[in-house]
């Protein structure tokens, strides 16, 4: 029997967090829910607790990367077999968590992380709508990551992803700072684990604001591009697929 | 090098050396971060006092004007020090993040341990056992 954990990073999401947690409890039974309150200044933690989630309160804002990593640390220490990341703003549909888990079960051992992609839904019109510049950024990252990992990556910025035990241990030890989604795909590849994508539909966000606004998007693009190229040049563990020593990341202390 | 400039640069670099030393003595500055400062101040002081050495260095690297070489050396130290601080900040940021995560995990474990035998603890536990797949 597997232990299952849903990690919900939230920063000032008091308006949406309760319905997100309720959605998880109703549509993803069997999944424990931990809300990582990333130093919110509003009632996020209180609403999450009231909705029945376990809450990890960061003493101050760490950014999405640090918050999600705390979730993975929690998953590692709690002995969870699978962990799924679900955004606190209600964009992700808890009913689709089973699809992710099914994919990991079917491809057990071959796929360690599965991402829900907005862009695999067939016709793009019913896919996700966002600004042209954001789509261009997603295309660029997707193109680079597809080349590097030799697998098609259509939605590198999706935060809706599920990890198995090995990926949980990897991310608990080492997770990218700031805006981690793109780099996490690269990390999984660098550690000789495999990632895959399945189609999902995402809702419009129900509250709060994106961590990436217009003025920060240039910084974001540049930072992630730098991280990708540095990541490619960085020394990485060389192990065979299936080797338990694949996770060799060290904490930066 | 002109005498007046020499006096000023000796005073400034000597003052810097003494000031950094004083900060260490009062434990306002850690020794390991002071070493680079003291080294920089000592080199600048030596070059100011020993004007002949500075002249020889400047002709060797093709700088016409002795004091300009002194500025170049000082600027070089500034760059090295700034990079050093960036490294220190990066390390501290990382340690800070890890500390915050540990604090959050420990805090949660603590609130669990001291009472709050809250009612939704039980169903959540059994829920995962009953309905978990596989």
HADDOCK unambig.tbl for C-alpha pairs under 7 A between the chains (distance, minus, plus):
assign (segid A and resid 1 and name CA) (segid B and resid 132 and name CA) 6.17 0.50 0.50
assign (segid A and resid 1 and name CA) (segid B and resid 133 and name CA) 6.32 0.50 0.50
assign (segid A and resid 1 and name CA) (segid B and resid 134 and name CA) 5.07 0.50 0.50
assign (segid A and resid 2 and name CA) (segid B and resid 132 and name CA) 5.89 0.50 0.50
assign (segid A and resid 2 and name CA) (segid B and resid 133 and name CA) 6.36 0.50 0.50
assign (segid A and resid 2 and name CA) (segid B and resid 134 and name CA) 6.40 0.50 0.50
assign (segid A and resid 3 and name CA) (segid B and resid 128 and name CA) 6.75 0.50 0.50
assign (segid A and resid 3 and name CA) (segid B and resid 132 and name CA) 6.76 0.50 0.50
assign (segid A and resid 29 and name CA) (segid B and resid 131 and name CA) 6.77 0.50 0.50
assign (segid A and resid 30 and name CA) (segid B and resid 127 and name CA) 5.53 0.50 0.50
assign (segid A and resid 30 and name CA) (segid B and resid 128 and name CA) 4.13 0.50 0.50
assign (segid A and resid 30 and name CA) (segid B and resid 131 and name CA) 4.93 0.50 0.50
assign (segid A and resid 30 and name CA) (segid B and resid 132 and name CA) 4.97 0.50 0.50
assign (segid A and resid 31 and name CA) (segid B and resid 128 and name CA) 6.12 0.50 0.50
assign (segid A and resid 32 and name CA) (segid B and resid 124 and name CA) 6.71 0.50 0.50
assign (segid A and resid 32 and name CA) (segid B and resid 128 and name CA) 6.77 0.50 0.50
assign (segid A and resid 52 and name CA) (segid B and resid 120 and name CA) 6.87 0.50 0.50
assign (segid A and resid 56 and name CA) (segid B and resid 104 and name CA) 5.69 0.50 0.50
assign (segid A and resid 56 and name CA) (segid B and resid 105 and name CA) 6.50 0.50 0.50
assign (segid A and resid 56 and name CA) (segid B and resid 108 and name CA) 6.21 0.50 0.50
assign (segid A and resid 57 and name CA) (segid B and resid 104 and name CA) 5.38 0.50 0.50
assign (segid A and resid 58 and name CA) (segid B and resid 100 and name CA) 6.18 0.50 0.50
assign (segid A and resid 58 and name CA) (segid B and resid 101 and name CA) 6.59 0.50 0.50
assign (segid A and resid 58 and name CA) (segid B and resid 104 and name CA) 5.28 0.50 0.50
assign (segid A and resid 59 and name CA) (segid B and resid 100 and name CA) 6.08 0.50 0.50
assign (segid A and resid 59 and name CA) (segid B and resid 104 and name CA) 6.75 0.50 0.50
assign (segid A and resid 62 and name CA) (segid B and resid 97 and name CA) 6.64 0.50 0.50
assign (segid A and resid 66 and name CA) (segid B and resid 97 and name CA) 6.58 0.50 0.50
assign (segid A and resid 70 and name CA) (segid B and resid 101 and name CA) 5.42 0.50 0.50
assign (segid A and resid 74 and name CA) (segid B and resid 105 and name CA) 7.00 0.50 0.50
assign (segid A and resid 252 and name CA) (segid B and resid 94 and name CA) 6.50 0.50 0.50
assign (segid A and resid 253 and name CA) (segid B and resid 95 and name CA) 6.40 0.50 0.50
